[in-house]
Amino acid sequence: MMPSPTEVPAPPPGPGVVTPFAAPPRDRDLRGLWIGLGIGGLVLVLCCVGGALGGGFLLGGLEGVARSQLSSVVDDYLTALRAQDYETARNQLCPEQQRIHTVGWYDQHYRGSEVTSFTVHEDEVDVNLVQVPATVERRGQGEVLMTFTMLQQTTRWVICGGVD
């Protein structure tokens, strides 16, 4: 009798005949498996701890860069006021504040009470509220603590509050 084309013929009888799918050999000692899993687990834990520490350092570094950038804008603004360069000072403001504070406003507001000195408190910058404190001394008015509210406008930071 001939096998049908869909039937698989049985292997021929005799020595040396191997079944088509023999079971793979199995290690009797599982020590190597456990050592490998232990090393893999240790590497995973080290990677997680390293990632967490690296992320913390990255965030701390980014916060320092933000503080520096925010402080720099306020420093430029107050330097321009001290030099009575009101156009440069006005350019550090957001468009809303520029509409309110014209060059004439600066001339009128600071005439006779110019900024004589200032200190930007970079270490006290609040990056969450985006505020920069500065101590400003004006002629005849003494020192006053001003807090500038910042806004990111496209690629740069501008002052959008605390100007008055």
C-alpha positions as a Markdown table, in Angstrom:
| # | Residue | x | y | z |
|---|---|---|---|---|
| 1 | Met | 0.0 | 0.0 | 0.0 |
| 2 | Met | 1.3 | 3.4 | -1.0 |
| 3 | Pro | 1.1 | 6.3 | 1.5 |
| 4 | Ser | -1.0 | 9.2 | 0.5 |
| 5 | Pro | 0.8 | 12.5 | -0.4 |
| 6 | Thr | -0.4 | 14.1 | 2.9 |
| 7 | Glu | 0.9 | 11.3 | 5.1 |
| 8 | Val | 4.5 | 11.4 | 6.5 |
| 9 | Pro | 6.2 | 8.1 | 6.0 |
| 10 | Ala | 7.6 | 6.3 | 9.0 |
| 11 | Pro | 11.4 | 6.2 | 9.4 |
| 12 | Pro | 12.9 | 3.0 | 8.1 |
| 13 | Pro | 13.8 | 0.4 | 10.7 |
| 14 | Gly | 17.3 | -0.4 | 11.6 |
| 15 | Pro | 20.3 | 0.9 | 13.6 |
| 16 | Gly | 21.3 | 4.6 | 13.4 |
| 17 | Val | 17.8 | 5.8 | 12.8 |
| 18 | Val | 17.1 | 9.0 | 14.7 |
| 19 | Thr | 13.7 | 10.5 | 15.2 |
| 20 | Pro | 13.4 | 13.9 | 13.5 |
| 21 | Phe | 12.9 | 15.9 | 16.7 |
| 22 | Ala | 14.9 | 14.5 | 19.6 |
| 23 | Ala | 14.6 | 16.1 | 23.0 |
| 24 | Pro | 17.6 | 18.5 | 23.7 |
| 25 | Pro | 20.0 | 17.4 | 26.3 |
| 26 | Arg | 19.4 | 18.8 | 29.7 |
| 27 | Asp | 22.0 | 19.9 | 32.3 |
| 28 | Arg | 21.5 | 18.1 | 35.5 |
| 29 | Asp | 23.3 | 20.8 | 37.4 |
| 30 | Leu | 21.3 | 24.1 | 37.6 |
| 31 | Arg | 24.1 | 26.0 | 39.3 |
| 32 | Gly | 25.2 | 27.7 | 36.1 |
| 33 | Leu | 21.7 | 29.0 | 35.5 |
| 34 | Trp | 21.4 | 30.5 | 39.0 |
| 35 | Ile | 24.8 | 32.1 | 38.7 |
| 36 | Gly | 23.9 | 33.7 | 35.4 |
| 37 | Leu | 20.5 | 34.9 | 36.7 |
| 38 | Gly | 22.2 | 36.4 | 39.8 |
| 39 | Ile | 24.8 | 38.3 | 37.7 |
| 40 | Gly | 22.1 | 39.5 | 35.4 |
| 41 | Gly | 20.0 | 40.7 | 38.4 |
| 42 | Leu | 23.0 | 42.5 | 39.8 |
| 43 | Val | 23.7 | 44.3 | 36.5 |
| 44 | Leu | 20.0 | 45.3 | 36.3 |
| 45 | Val | 20.1 | 46.8 | 39.8 |
| 46 | Leu | 23.3 | 48.7 | 39.1 |
| 47 | Cys | 21.8 | 50.1 | 35.9 |
| 48 | Cys | 18.7 | 51.3 | 37.7 |
| 49 | Val | 20.7 | 52.9 | 40.5 |
| 50 | Gly | 23.1 | 54.5 | 38.0 |
| 51 | Gly | 20.2 | 55.8 | 36.0 |
| 52 | Ala | 18.5 | 57.3 | 39.0 |
| 53 | Leu | 21.7 | 59.0 | 40.2 |
| 54 | Gly | 22.5 | 60.2 | 36.7 |
| 55 | Gly | 19.0 | 61.6 | 36.3 |
| 56 | Gly | 19.3 | 63.5 | 39.6 |
| 57 | Phe | 22.6 | 65.0 | 38.6 |
| 58 | Leu | 21.2 | 66.0 | 35.2 |
| 59 | Leu | 18.2 | 67.7 | 36.8 |
| 60 | Gly | 20.4 | 69.5 | 39.3 |
| 61 | Gly | 22.7 | 70.7 | 36.5 |
| 62 | Leu | 19.7 | 71.9 | 34.4 |
| 63 | Glu | 18.4 | 73.8 | 37.4 |
| 64 | Gly | 21.7 | 75.6 | 37.8 |
| 65 | Val | 21.8 | 76.5 | 34.1 |
| 66 | Ala | 18.2 | 77.9 | 34.3 |
| 67 | Arg | 19.2 | 80.0 | 37.4 |
| 68 | Ser | 22.2 | 81.4 | 35.6 |
| 69 | Gln | 20.2 | 82.3 | 32.5 |
| 70 | Leu | 17.4 | 83.9 | 34.5 |
| 71 | Ser | 19.9 | 85.9 | 36.6 |
| 72 | Ser | 21.7 | 87.1 | 33.5 |
| 73 | Val | 18.6 | 88.7 | 32.0 |
| 74 | Val | 17.9 | 90.6 | 35.2 |
| 75 | Asp | 21.6 | 91.6 | 35.5 |
| 76 | Asp | 21.5 | 92.9 | 31.9 |
| 77 | Tyr | 18.3 | 94.8 | 32.7 |
| 78 | Leu | 19.6 | 96.5 | 35.8 |
| 79 | Thr | 23.0 | 97.2 | 34.2 |
| 80 | Ala | 21.2 | 99.1 | 31.4 |
| 81 | Leu | 19.1 | 101.0 | 34.0 |
| 82 | Arg | 22.3 | 102.0 | 35.9 |
| 83 | Ala | 23.8 | 103.2 | 32.6 |
| 84 | Gln | 20.5 | 105.0 | 31.8 |
| 85 | Asp | 20.3 | 103.0 | 28.6 |
| 86 | Tyr | 16.5 | 102.7 | 28.7 |
| 87 | Glu | 16.1 | 101.2 | 25.3 |
| 88 | Thr | 18.4 | 98.3 | 26.1 |
| 89 | Ala | 16.5 | 97.8 | 29.5 |
| 90 | Arg | 13.2 | 97.9 | 27.7 |
| 91 | Asn | 14.4 | 95.2 | 25.3 |
| 92 | Gln | 14.7 | 92.8 | 28.2 |
| 93 | Leu | 10.9 | 93.0 | 28.8 |
| 94 | Cys | 8.1 | 90.9 | 27.4 |
| 95 | Pro | 5.9 | 92.6 | 24.7 |
| 96 | Glu | 3.1 | 93.3 | 27.2 |
| 97 | Gln | 5.5 | 95.2 | 29.5 |
| 98 | Gln | 7.1 | 97.0 | 26.6 |
| 99 | Arg | 3.7 | 98.5 | 25.7 |
| 100 | Ile | 3.4 | 99.8 | 29.3 |
| 101 | His | 7.0 | 100.9 | 29.9 |
| 102 | Thr | 8.1 | 103.2 | 27.0 |
| 103 | Val | 11.5 | 104.8 | 26.9 |
| 104 | Gly | 9.7 | 108.0 | 28.0 |
| 105 | Trp | 8.3 | 106.2 | 31.0 |
| 106 | Tyr | 11.8 | 105.1 | 32.1 |
| 107 | Asp | 13.1 | 108.6 | 31.6 |
| 108 | Gln | 10.3 | 110.1 | 33.8 |
| 109 | His | 10.3 | 107.3 | 36.4 |
| 110 | Tyr | 14.1 | 107.2 | 37.0 |
| 111 | Arg | 15.0 | 110.9 | 36.6 |
| 112 | Gly | 16.7 | 112.0 | 39.8 |
| 113 | Ser | 16.5 | 108.5 | 41.3 |
| 114 | Glu | 18.8 | 106.5 | 39.0 |
| 115 | Val | 19.9 | 103.0 | 39.9 |
| 116 | Thr | 23.3 | 103.3 | 41.6 |
| 117 | Ser | 24.0 | 99.7 | 42.5 |
| 118 | Phe | 22.3 | 96.3 | 42.5 |
| 119 | Thr | 22.8 | 92.7 | 43.5 |
| 120 | Val | 21.1 | 89.8 | 41.7 |
| 121 | His | 20.5 | 87.0 | 44.2 |
| 122 | Glu | 21.2 | 84.0 | 41.8 |
| 123 | Asp | 21.2 | 81.5 | 44.7 |
| 124 | Glu | 17.7 | 82.5 | 45.6 |
| 125 | Val | 16.2 | 82.2 | 42.1 |
| 126 | Asp | 12.9 | 80.2 | 42.2 |
| 127 | Val | 13.0 | 78.2 | 39.0 |
| 128 | Asn | 9.5 | 76.8 | 39.8 |
| 129 | Leu | 7.8 | 80.2 | 40.0 |
| 130 | Val | 10.4 | 81.6 | 37.6 |
| 131 | Gln | 11.2 | 84.6 | 39.8 |
| 132 | Val | 14.5 | 86.4 | 40.3 |
| 133 | Pro | 15.1 | 88.5 | 43.4 |
| 134 | Ala | 17.5 | 91.5 | 43.3 |
| 135 | Thr | 18.4 | 94.2 | 45.8 |
| 136 | Val | 18.4 | 97.6 | 43.9 |
| 137 | Glu | 19.7 | 100.8 | 45.3 |
| 138 | Arg | 18.4 | 104.1 | 43.8 |
| 139 | Arg | 19.7 | 107.6 | 44.4 |
| 140 | Gly | 17.7 | 109.2 | 47.2 |
| 141 | Gln | 15.5 | 106.1 | 47.8 |
| 142 | Gly | 17.9 | 103.6 | 49.4 |
| 143 | Glu | 17.8 | 99.8 | 48.8 |
| 144 | Val | 14.7 | 97.9 | 47.9 |
| 145 | Leu | 14.2 | 94.2 | 47.2 |
| 146 | Met | 12.6 | 93.7 | 43.8 |
| 147 | Thr | 11.3 | 90.3 | 42.5 |
| 148 | Phe | 11.3 | 90.0 | 38.7 |
| 149 | Thr | 8.9 | 87.5 | 37.2 |
| 150 | Met | 10.3 | 85.8 | 34.1 |
| 151 | Leu | 8.7 | 84.4 | 30.9 |
| 152 | Gln | 10.3 | 82.3 | 28.2 |
| 153 | Gln | 9.7 | 83.8 | 24.9 |
| 154 | Thr | 10.7 | 81.5 | 22.0 |
| 155 | Thr | 14.4 | 81.0 | 22.7 |
| 156 | Arg | 15.1 | 83.6 | 25.4 |
| 157 | Trp | 13.9 | 84.7 | 28.8 |
| 158 | Val | 12.3 | 88.1 | 29.3 |
| 159 | Ile | 11.1 | 90.0 | 32.3 |
| 160 | Cys | 7.3 | 90.1 | 32.5 |
| 161 | Gly | 6.6 | 91.4 | 36.0 |
| 162 | Gly | 8.1 | 93.2 | 38.9 |
| 163 | Val | 9.4 | 96.1 | 36.9 |
| 164 | Asp | 7.6 | 98.9 | 38.7 |
